[in-house]
Amino acid sequence: MQKVGDIISKYQIDEDKYISREFQQYGYELAEELGDIKHKSLYIKLAKETPRGLMESAKSFVKDAGARNPGALFMWRLGQLKKEKDAKAK
């Protein structure tokens, strides 16, 4: 979790003019880290609707794995984590 002040200090008016919410910034940065800028809107939507803890766990899993396709591995792991969370809730 980042402080709001840290995110605001990174805000660049020329480049980030369409990013106005924290979850948008997080989703965009996640897409950059995974090398999947083409699907940045998907990561922004996930950042808005998915608990941050699940996303962080999936991201660290991908970083540790060193996959050829990190975006696909992230989505797979996120799905697994959601299933585990739902199973525990029942």
N, C-alpha and C positions, 0 to 999 in steps of 0.2 A: 504494500500500500504506500502510495506517495502522498506527500503533503500537497495541499492545494497550491501553496506558494511556489513549490518546485515546478508544478505543471504550468502555472502562469508565467514563471520566469522563462520557460522553454518556448512559450507561445511566440510565434513569429508572424507578424501581421501580414506580410507579403505571401508567405507560403501557407499558413494555417487559417486563412480567412473564412473557411467554411466550417471550422471546428469551433463549436461554442460550448460543448458540454464535456465533462471529464470522461464519460464512457466513450465518447467519440475519439478522444485522444488516445485512450487505452487501446481501443480496437485498432486504430491506425498503427500505433506502435507495435502491437502484436503482429499485425500483418507484415510490417517491415522486418521484425525479428524472425518470422517464419519464412521470409522470402516469398510472400504470396500477396503482393500489393494488388494483383489483379482481382482478388476477392476481398478487398478491404471492407466493403459494405457488409459482407457476411460477418466479419469479425466485430464490426461496430454493433451490429444487431445482437450478436452473442454477448458482447460486453454490456449491453443494455438489459438483457433478459436473463442472463445466467449468473449465478453466484460467483463472485470473484475468486473465492477459494478453489472452486472446481477448475476454473480457467488457469489459475496459477499452477495447480497440480499437473494439469495436462501439459502446460508449457514447460515445466521443469522436466517432465517425462520425455518430451521431444528433445529438449536440449541435451539430456543425458544420453539419449539413444543415438544421436547423430545420423538421422535418417536421410535417405535420398529425396523423399518427398515429405518434408516436415508438416505441410498443411494437412495432408491426408492423415498422417499419424496423429496430429493434434485432434482432428475431428473424431477419429476412432477412439482415442483415449478419453476424450470428453464424453462421448456416448457411453463408454464403459463406466466412467465415474458417475454419470447421471443414473444409470441402471443400478449401480451399487447403492446410491443414496436412496432411490425409490424402494429398493428391497429392504433397506434398514428401516425406512419409515413405516412399512407394513408390519 
